[in-house]
Amino acid sequence: MIIINVKEGESIERALKRYKRKHRNVQTMNNIRERKQFTKKSVKRRREIQKAAYIQKLRDQENI
């Protein structure tokens, strides 16, 4: 559970902004979406490898 303490003199908009940032960092929605259906370990591993290859390709293009 995410708890946000509103400081004295702080606006609600600012507190909401802090809440949204914490919520995004915790990645609760991503975990919920991921757990909606079962994915095999081999499929997860294949996605990780593809993601790593994509990131490496982007980094290689930066260095050129």
Phi and psi in degrees as GROMACS dihedral restraints (atoms count N, CA, C in turn):
[ dihedral_restraints ]
;  ai    aj    ak    al  type     phi  dphi    fc
    3     4     5     6     1   -95.0    20    10
    4     5     6     7     1   126.8    20    10
    6     7     8     9     1  -116.1    20    10
    7     8     9    10     1   128.3    20    10
    9    10    11    12     1  -117.8    20    10
   10    11    12    13     1   118.0    20    10
   12    13    14    15     1   -91.2    20    10
   13    14    15    16     1   121.5    20    10
   15    16    17    18     1   -80.5    20    10
   16    17    18    19     1   120.3    20    10
   18    19    20    21     1   -77.1    20    10
   19    20    21    22     1   159.4    20    10
   21    22    23    24     1   -65.3    20    10
   22    23    24    25     1   129.2    20    10
   24    25    26    27     1    82.5    20    10
   25    26    27    28     1     3.7    20    10
   27    28    29    30     1   -90.5    20    10
   28    29    30    31     1   138.6    20    10
   30    31    32    33     1   -78.2    20    10
   31    32    33    34     1   159.3    20    10
   33    34    35    36     1   -65.1    20    10
   34    35    36    37     1   -36.8    20    10
   36    37    38    39     1   -60.6    20    10
   37    38    39    40     1   -40.9    20    10
   39    40    41    42     1   -66.0    20    10
   40    41    42    43     1   -41.4    20    10
   42    43    44    45     1   -65.3    20    10
   43    44    45    46     1   -40.1    20    10
   45    46    47    48     1   -63.1    20    10
   46    47    48    49     1   -38.9    20    10
   48    49    50    51     1   -62.6    20    10
   49    50    51    52     1   -41.7    20    10
   51    52    53    54     1   -64.8    20    10
   52    53    54    55     1   -39.7    20    10
   54    55    56    57     1   -61.9    20    10
   55    56    57    58     1   -46.7    20    10
   57    58    59    60     1   -61.5    20    10
   58    59    60    61     1   -39.6    20    10
   60    61    62    63     1   -64.8    20    10
   61    62    63    64     1   -45.1    20    10
   63    64    65    66     1   -63.8    20    10
   64    65    66    67     1   -41.8    20    10
   66    67    68    69     1   -61.3    20    10
   67    68    69    70     1   -42.5    20    10
   69    70    71    72     1   -66.4    20    10
   70    71    72    73     1   -39.8    20    10
   72    73    74    75     1   -68.9    20    10
   73    74    75    76     1   -32.9    20    10
   75    76    77    78     1   -74.1    20    10
   76    77    78    79     1   -25.3    20    10
   78    79    80    81     1    62.7    20    10
   79    80    81    82     1    40.3    20    10
   81    82    83    84     1   -64.9    20    10
   82    83    84    85     1   -42.2    20    10
   84    85    86    87     1   -65.4    20    10
   85    86    87    88     1   -38.6    20    10
   87    88    89    90     1   -62.7    20    10
   88    89    90    91     1   -41.3    20    10
   90    91    92    93     1   -64.5    20    10
   91    92    93    94     1   -40.2    20    10
   93    94    95    96     1   -63.6    20    10
   94    95    96    97     1   -45.9    20    10
   96    97    98    99     1   -64.2    20    10
   97    98    99   100     1   -38.4    20    10
   99   100   101   102     1   -67.1    20    10
  100   101   102   103     1   -34.8    20    10
  102   103   104   105     1   -87.9    20    10
  103   104   105   106     1     0.5    20    10
  105   106   107   108     1   -62.6    20    10
  106   107   108   109     1   -35.6    20    10
  108   109   110   111     1  -138.0    20    10
  109   110   111   112     1   153.9    20    10
  111   112   113   114     1   -78.3    20    10
  112   113   114   115     1   136.8    20    10
  114   115   116   117     1  -124.6    20    10
  115   116   117   118     1   136.4    20    10
  117   118   119   120     1   -66.9    20    10
  118   119   120   121     1   154.9    20    10
  120   121   122   123     1   -62.3    20    10
  121   122   123   124     1   -36.2    20    10
  123   124   125   126     1   -65.3    20    10
  124   125   126   127     1   -35.8    20    10
  126   127   128   129     1   -70.3    20    10
  127   128   129   130     1   -42.2    20    10
  129   130   131   132     1   -60.1    20    10
  130   131   132   133     1   -45.8    20    10
  132   133   134   135     1   -62.8    20    10
  133   134   135   136     1   -41.1    20    10
  135   136   137   138     1   -62.5    20    10
  136   137   138   139     1   -41.4    20    10
  138   139   140   141     1   -63.6    20    10
  139   140   141   142     1   -41.2    20    10
  141   142   143   144     1   -62.3    20    10
  142   143   144   145     1   -42.0    20    10
  144   145   146   147     1   -65.5    20    10
  145   146   147   148     1   -42.9    20    10
  147   148   149   150     1   -63.8    20    10
  148   149   150   151     1   -40.8    20    10
  150   151   152   153     1   -64.5    20    10
  151   152   153   154     1   -43.5    20    10
  153   154   155   156     1   -63.6    20    10
  154   155   156   157     1   -40.2    20    10
  156   157   158   159     1   -64.7    20    10
  157   158   159   160     1   -40.5    20    10
  159   160   161   162     1   -63.9    20    10
  160   161   162   163     1   -45.6    20    10
  162   163   164   165     1   -63.9    20    10
  163   164   165   166     1   -40.9    20    10
  165   166   167   168     1   -63.5    20    10
  166   167   168   169     1   -38.9    20    10
  168   169   170   171     1   -64.0    20    10
  169   170   171   172     1   -41.0    20    10
  171   172   173   174     1   -63.5    20    10
  172   173   174   175     1   -41.7    20    10
  174   175   176   177     1   -67.7    20    10
  175   176   177   178     1   -36.3    20    10
  177   178   179   180     1   -65.7    20    10
  178   179   180   181     1   -37.0    20    10
  180   181   182   183     1   -68.8    20    10
  181   182   183   184     1   -32.8    20    10
  183   184   185   186     1   -65.0    20    10
  184   185   186   187     1   -39.2    20    10
  186   187   188   189     1   -76.3    20    10
  187   188   189   190     1   -14.4    20    10
